[in-house]
Amino acid sequence: MDNIVNTDHRELMDLFTLALINKFIFLGALPIFFIYRMTFSHHQDGFWKQLRLNAKNFTIALSSILLLIFLNSKFYASFFREHKELRYFTNPTFPIYSVVQFAFSNYSSLDSKISIIGTDAIIPETDTQRDLIIMVLGETARSERFSLNGYYRDTNSLLSKEKVISFSNFFSCGTSTAESLPCLFSNFGVHNYKRTLALKTENILDVLKHTHEVNILWRDNNSDSKGVALRVKNEDFRTPALNPECDEECRDVGMLSGLQKFVDDTKEKDILIVLHQMGSHGPAYYKRYPAAFEKFTPACHTKELSECTLEEINNAYDNTIVYTDYFLSQVIKFLKMNSKKFETAMLYVSDHGESLGENGIYLHSLPNMIAPVEQRKIPAIFWFGDSILEDIDVDEVKKISHERYTHDNIFHTLLGLFEVETKLYDSRLDLVHHKNILNTDKGRTVL
């Protein structure tokens, strides 16, 4: 329900296919119309007779079900405890429950005040070097499709030439943008996270603002920030009005346009720039990259994935990773141009992954409890400029880059990069300044 309400017309049109319209008309609308037009003859007391008969049959059926459950209570108690995900498959009860729960949770938060956190945040005077950090939010990128992480195809020909560190065992908060974005910017962690709570609580962007020493800019080439960037400068790059790199759709690389002016106009303060990609969002993967980046062919050139082979779908998806590789290389190029004035760094992390036909599953947004690993395992990549390396032990970062980490680490890593002092900061969750770093796995904390 969250995904339905928070989508936009661009995502909707990618899902609106001719096959869907035909099924709606011939399997839905027409049968309903014919049933509506049918006439039935009733005896005078037919309605009440039928009602009593239905009530009798319902009582017999319910009694039989309860009796069977009671006779096998030991089995069912264990079965349902171990397979809680079955509640997601009950129709129509769970969809109805989801609608009611979504409506009440959002209604209750309409007039709620934002909980303020991190007001003690400061950047010490001893930190005299200005920081310029770009955080790139990927979209629907799978970790194992990056050749940096061992993929057999060369999808990272440009990043492989840079001194990047790829965290190859990184996992997302959720399987949709609406779930993952508020989660990864919050300090709740995936096991304590609730979207309505996160939206009523300040996030890492607010904490950095409390220092009065960080100028923040959010640029979006996706649907929006899902409530994360409501209190910082926000620019929409989905239209040619701001984005000069638009053809079939506006390109991620266009978000770099005019960025140097923003940097030059920022006097004295540190800078955090968040670039939210369109990335690899499906099902229209072929739209996510210019024609010049179609490296793997034949590629699927329709949003109706049923009309394409698995090879064509995977080729189109891998081409989106090739374009992301190019975009990230341009981000690094931009940072290098500013490395004499700033301590520079890039952090790239995707919001979630994507299913590409494994076990017959496509796209994303399955509940975490039943989501396959393809929808949760995501890329996370660092690049550091020369000047910031004086404060970072790169060899130590590389040593931990194959351990399991999650979006939980982003909040504290950003605080560490800006050297922010606050009670909220936990150095054990900082991927860069990783003193006795903590690794969270399925609710257990591993030192």
KASUL-V910749 format. One record per backbone hydrogen bond with DSSP energy under -1.0 kcal/mol. CO is the residue of the C=O (numbers start at 1). NH is the residue of the N-H. If there is no record, write none. Layout:
<<CO/NH> <CO/NH>>
This chain:
<<1/5> <2/6> <8/12> <9/13> <10/14> <11/15> <12/16> <15/17> <17/21> <18/22> <19/23> <20/24> <21/25> <22/26> <23/27> <24/29> <25/30> <28/32> <29/33> <30/34> <31/35> <32/36> <33/37> <43/46> <45/49> <46/50> <47/51> <48/52> <49/53> <50/54> <51/55> <52/56> <53/57> <54/58> <55/59> <56/60> <57/61> <58/62> <59/63> <60/64> <61/65> <62/66> <63/67> <64/68> <65/69> <66/70> <67/71> <68/72> <70/73> <72/76> <73/77> <74/78> <75/79> <76/80> <77/81> <78/82> <79/83> <83/86> <84/87> <85/88> <86/89> <90/94> <92/96> <93/97> <94/98> <95/99> <96/100> <97/101> <98/102> <99/103> <100/104> <101/105> <102/106> <103/107> <104/108> <107/110> <115/202> <118/121> <122/421> <124/127> <126/128> <130/343> <131/271> <132/345> <133/273> <134/347> <135/275> <136/349> <137/277> <138/351> <139/280> <142/145> <143/146> <146/149> <146/151> <147/150> <153/155> <156/160> <158/161> <159/162> <162/164> <165/382> <169/405> <170/378> <171/407> <175/365> <176/180> <177/181> <179/183> <180/184> <181/185> <185/204> <189/192> <194/198> <195/199> <198/201> <200/115> <203/207> <204/208> <205/209> <206/210> <209/212> <213/270> <215/272> <217/274> <218/235> <219/276> <220/237> <225/228> <229/232> <233/218> <235/220> <239/242> <239/243> <245/251> <249/247> <251/254> <252/255> <253/256> <254/257> <256/259> <258/262> <259/263> <260/264> <261/265> <267/269> <270/215> <271/133> <272/217> <273/135> <274/219> <275/137> <276/221> <278/281> <283/285> <284/287> <285/288> <290/293> <291/294> <293/295> <303/305> <304/307> <305/308> <309/313> <310/314> <311/315> <312/300> <312/316> <313/317> <314/318> <315/319> <316/320> <317/321> <318/322> <319/323> <320/324> <321/325> <322/326> <323/327> <324/328> <325/329> <326/330> <327/331> <328/332> <329/333> <330/334> <331/335> <332/336> <333/337> <335/338> <336/339> <338/342> <343/132> <344/385> <345/134> <346/383> <347/136> <348/381> <349/138> <355/363> <357/360> <358/361> <361/357> <363/355> <367/370> <367/371> <372/375> <373/376> <373/377> <374/354> <375/353> <376/172> <377/143> <379/350> <380/167> <381/348> <382/165> <383/346> <387/390> <388/391> <392/394> <393/397> <394/398> <395/399> <396/400> <400/403> <401/168> <405/171> <406/409> <407/410> <409/413> <410/414> <411/415> <412/416> <413/417> <414/418> <415/420> <421/122> <422/425> <426/429> <427/430> <428/438> <433/435> <439/446> <441/444> <444/441> <446/439>>
